[in-house]
Amino acid sequence: MHLKDFEISKLEKNSKTVLRVEISTDEQGEVVQQTLLVIRGNKDGPILLLTGGVHGDEFEGPQTIVNLFHEIEPENLSGSLIGLVIANEPAYQHANRCNPIDGKNLARVFPGDPKGSVTEQIAYWMGEILIGKADYYIDLHSSGSDSEMPQMCGYIKSDSTGHHLTSQDMAEAFRANVTWAHPNFSSGRTLSYAYDHVIPAIYSECPSTRCVSINDLEVYSRGALNVMKLIGMTQGKLEGSPSKYYLSGNGDTDQCVSATTDGFFQPDKNLLDLVKKGESLGTIKSLSGELLEEIFSPIQGYVGMRRMLPSTHVGDSLFMIVDGFRS
């Protein structure tokens, strides 16, 4: 079926369903598809959407969705759980951050365009049929290949969402190592789409491994189950400890301390290190060891992101320093 024909109400209650849905076609006429795993509970309740693989080199999210689909029994569920296993399958097939068909980043093109490029069509149908019709939303990310972020759950601050439960409630219930509040958020993202449509939403990140981290997978599964308990889909107490760190900032990885020269990048700081304004963060050197650039912190704060790859070019994001505190 085409994703536009998907309706949760057409599925039987107390059921699990696996769907392959069509989104678009590539330049060779090959169909671009996605996999939906849907659990419709025994009782009425909220719709929770989980998405993974918005970037094709992030794998904890897809594995979390598959595991939860097999773990959760519909007779114990109120409402419906929709899992979009891999949002960007062309990128996943090449283990790329961006879609190789059109070179676009799915996390930058929302609300998309039904007549646009493949990535824009994916964004449009995700927003129109899935995000826009959910009551709550979790987008599961995991840093990717080039840079790393701490194990965290982020949300956009809002005075009111029209819901009794807010994005902040969801983020705190997720109980990652870091809770990150964003006073503003750049357009084009899944969360900015949810925010514009008054849908409580959170996203997760974890350090880059280019595989699946068992520890982070456990936190993601526990976090999603905690949110399900919070919104009344399942019963039970929240598990895990509250976050150790609470950060604040826009979290935009496109607005970081960036390289001004090409070279071999050597970071001197680790994730969540507390640094002072003007403190050295690392260096870029030539292949003969000549110092080409020293990177300094623009503010006092915590290291919220750092580049992983030593091979660096002008404009590459190196560090994100954010305000916050440790509990």
C-alpha positions in Angstrom: 0.0 0.0 0.0 1.0 3.6 -0.3 1.6 5.3 3.0 -1.2 7.8 2.3 -3.7 4.9 2.5 -2.6 3.9 6.0 -5.2 4.4 8.7 -4.8 3.0 12.2 -8.6 2.7 12.6 -8.7 0.1 9.8 -6.6 -2.3 11.8 -8.2 -4.7 14.3 -7.9 -4.1 18.0 -5.7 -6.5 19.9 -3.5 -7.1 16.9 0.1 -6.8 15.6 0.6 -5.8 12.0 3.7 -5.6 9.7 3.3 -3.3 6.7 5.5 -2.4 3.8 4.4 0.9 2.5 5.4 2.8 -0.7 6.6 6.3 -0.5 8.1 7.2 -3.9 10.2 5.9 -6.7 13.9 6.7 -7.4 15.4 7.8 -10.7 15.5 4.2 -12.0 11.9 3.7 -11.2 12.6 1.5 -8.2 10.0 1.8 -5.4 11.1 3.5 -2.2 9.5 1.8 0.8 9.3 1.8 4.6 8.4 -0.8 7.2 5.7 0.0 9.8 5.3 -2.2 12.8 1.9 -1.5 14.4 0.4 -2.8 17.7 -3.2 -1.9 18.3 -4.2 -2.5 21.9 -7.1 -4.2 23.4 -8.5 -0.9 24.6 -8.8 2.6 23.3 -6.1 5.0 24.1 -3.4 7.4 22.7 -1.4 6.8 19.6 2.4 6.8 20.2 4.7 7.1 17.2 8.3 5.9 17.3 10.6 6.6 14.3 14.1 5.3 13.7 16.6 5.6 10.9 15.9 9.2 9.9 19.6 9.1 9.3 20.8 6.0 7.6 23.9 5.5 9.8 22.0 5.4 13.1 20.9 1.9 14.3 19.8 2.0 17.9 16.4 3.4 17.0 15.5 0.7 14.5 16.6 -2.1 16.8 14.6 -0.6 19.7 11.4 -0.4 17.6 11.8 -4.0 16.4 12.5 -5.2 20.0 9.5 -3.4 21.4 7.2 -4.8 18.7 8.1 -8.3 19.7 8.1 -7.6 23.4 4.8 -5.8 23.9 1.5 -7.8 23.8 -1.5 -6.0 22.5 -3.8 -7.3 25.2 -1.7 -5.3 27.7 -1.9 -2.1 25.7 -4.4 0.8 25.7 -4.1 2.7 22.4 -1.8 2.1 19.5 2.0 1.9 19.1 3.3 2.7 15.6 6.9 2.0 14.8 8.5 3.4 11.6 11.5 1.1 11.7 13.7 3.0 9.2 12.4 6.3 7.9 15.2 6.7 5.3 15.7 3.3 3.8 17.9 4.5 0.8 20.3 6.1 3.3 20.2 3.0 5.5 21.1 0.7 2.6 24.3 2.7 2.1 24.9 3.4 5.8 24.8 7.2 5.0 23.5 10.1 7.0 21.8 11.5 3.9 19.7 10.0 1.1 22.1 9.0 -1.7 19.3 9.4 -4.3 19.1 13.2 -3.9 21.8 14.0 -1.3 19.4 15.5 1.1 19.2 15.2 4.9 15.7 14.0 5.9 16.1 15.8 9.3 16.3 19.2 7.5 13.4 19.1 4.9 10.2 18.9 6.9 7.3 19.5 6.1 8.5 18.1 2.8 6.8 18.2 -0.6 4.6 15.5 -2.1 5.9 16.5 -5.6 9.5 17.1 -4.5 12.6 14.9 -4.4 12.5 11.5 -2.8 13.6 12.8 0.6 11.1 15.6 0.5 8.3 13.1 -0.3 9.4 10.9 2.6 9.2 13.9 4.9 5.8 15.0 3.6 4.2 11.6 4.1 5.8 11.1 7.4 4.4 14.4 8.6 1.0 14.1 7.0 0.1 10.5 7.8 2.3 9.6 10.8 3.5 12.5 13.0 0.5 14.7 12.3 -2.0 12.0 13.4 -0.1 10.8 16.5 -0.9 11.9 20.0 2.7 11.6 21.1 6.0 11.2 19.2 9.5 9.9 19.9 12.2 10.2 17.3 15.1 7.8 18.1 18.6 9.0 16.8 22.1 8.0 17.7 24.7 10.6 16.5 25.8 8.8 13.3 29.3 8.3 12.0 31.1 11.7 12.0 30.3 13.0 15.4 29.1 11.9 18.8 26.6 13.2 21.4 25.9 11.9 25.0 23.2 9.5 25.8 20.3 12.0 26.0 16.7 12.9 25.5 15.8 16.3 24.1 12.7 18.4 23.8 11.5 21.8 22.7 10.4 24.1 25.6 6.8 25.2 25.3 4.5 27.1 27.6 1.5 25.0 26.5 0.9 22.2 24.0 -2.8 21.8 24.5 -2.1 18.4 26.2 -2.1 17.6 29.9 1.3 16.0 29.5 4.1 18.0 27.9 7.2 17.2 25.9 9.2 18.0 29.1 7.2 15.4 31.0 8.0 12.8 28.3 11.7 13.7 28.3 12.1 13.5 32.0 10.2 10.1 32.0 12.6 8.8 29.4 15.4 8.9 32.0 18.4 9.1 29.8 21.8 10.2 31.2 21.1 13.8 29.9 17.9 15.7 29.6 18.3 18.6 27.1 15.8 21.5 26.9 15.8 23.5 23.7 14.3 27.1 24.1 14.2 27.2 20.3 14.6 24.7 17.5 15.6 25.0 13.9 13.0 24.4 11.2 13.0 21.3 9.0 13.2 18.8 11.8 10.8 16.1 12.8 10.4 17.8 16.2 9.8 21.2 14.7 7.0 19.6 12.6 5.5 18.1 15.7 5.9 21.4 17.6 4.1 23.2 14.8 1.2 20.7 15.0 1.0 20.9 18.8 2.1 17.3 19.4 4.2 16.5 22.5 7.5 15.1 21.1 11.0 14.1 22.2 14.1 12.8 20.6 17.1 10.7 21.7 20.8 10.6 21.0 23.7 8.4 22.1 27.4 8.2 21.4 28.4 7.1 17.9 29.4 3.4 17.5 28.4 2.6 13.9 26.8 -0.5 15.3 24.3 -1.1 18.1 25.3 -0.3 21.7 23.7 -2.8 24.0 23.7 -0.3 26.9 22.1 2.5 24.9 19.6 0.0 23.4 18.5 -0.9 26.9 18.1 2.8 27.8 16.1 3.5 24.7 13.7 0.6 25.2 13.3 1.5 28.9 12.7 5.1 28.0 10.0 4.3 25.4 8.3 2.0 27.9 8.4 4.7 30.5 6.7 7.1 28.2 4.0 4.5 27.5 3.4 4.3 31.2 3.4 8.0 31.6 0.7 8.5 28.9 -1.5 5.6 30.1 -0.8 3.0 27.4 0.6 0.5 29.9 0.6 0.1 33.7 3.5 0.3 36.1 6.1 2.5 37.7 8.8 4.4 35.8 12.1 2.6 35.8 15.6 4.0 35.9 17.2 7.0 37.6 16.5 10.7 36.8 19.1 12.3 34.5 22.5 13.3 35.9 22.8 16.3 33.6 20.3 18.9 32.5 21.4 21.0 29.5 19.9 24.0 27.8 20.5 25.4 24.3 19.2 25.1 20.8 21.2 21.8 20.2 21.6 22.6 16.5 24.5 20.6 15.2 24.7 23.0 12.2 25.7 25.8 14.5 28.8 24.6 16.3 32.4 25.5 16.8 33.7 24.8 13.2 37.0 24.1 11.5 38.6 27.0 9.7 41.3 24.9 8.0 41.7 21.4 6.6 43.8 18.9 8.6 44.0 16.1 11.2 41.6 16.9 14.1 42.7 15.9 17.7 40.1 16.7 20.4 41.3 17.2 24.0 37.9 17.1 25.7 35.4 14.4 26.2 31.6 14.5 26.1 30.1 16.3 29.1 33.4 17.8 30.2 32.8 21.2 31.8 35.0 23.8 30.1 35.7 27.5 30.7 35.3 30.2 28.1 38.5 30.4 26.1 39.7 27.0 27.2 41.4 24.9 24.5 39.2 22.1 23.1 41.6 20.5 20.6 43.8 21.1 17.6 44.0 20.6 13.9 47.4 19.7 12.6 49.0 18.9 9.3 50.1 15.3 8.5 53.6 16.3 9.5 52.4 17.4 12.9 52.5 21.2 12.3 49.8 23.1 14.3 47.4 24.6 11.9 44.6 25.6 14.3 43.8 25.5 18.0 40.1 25.3 18.9 38.8 27.3 21.9 35.5 27.2 23.7 33.4 30.3 23.0 31.5 30.0 26.3 31.6 28.2 29.6 29.6 25.0 29.5 29.5 21.3 28.9 30.7 19.5 25.8 27.4 18.4 24.2 28.8 17.2 20.9 32.2 16.6 19.4 33.5 15.4 16.0 34.7 11.8 15.8 36.6 11.7 12.5 40.1 13.0 12.5 40.0 13.9 8.8 38.6 17.4 8.9 37.8 20.1 6.3 36.9 23.8 6.5 33.4 24.3 7.9 33.1 20.9 9.6 31.4 21.0 13.0 33.9 20.2 15.8 32.3 20.9 19.2 29.0 22.1 20.6 29.3 23.8 24.1 26.0 24.2 26.0 24.8 25.6 29.3 23.6 23.3 32.0 24.2 21.7 35.3 24.9 18.3 36.9 22.4 17.1 39.5 
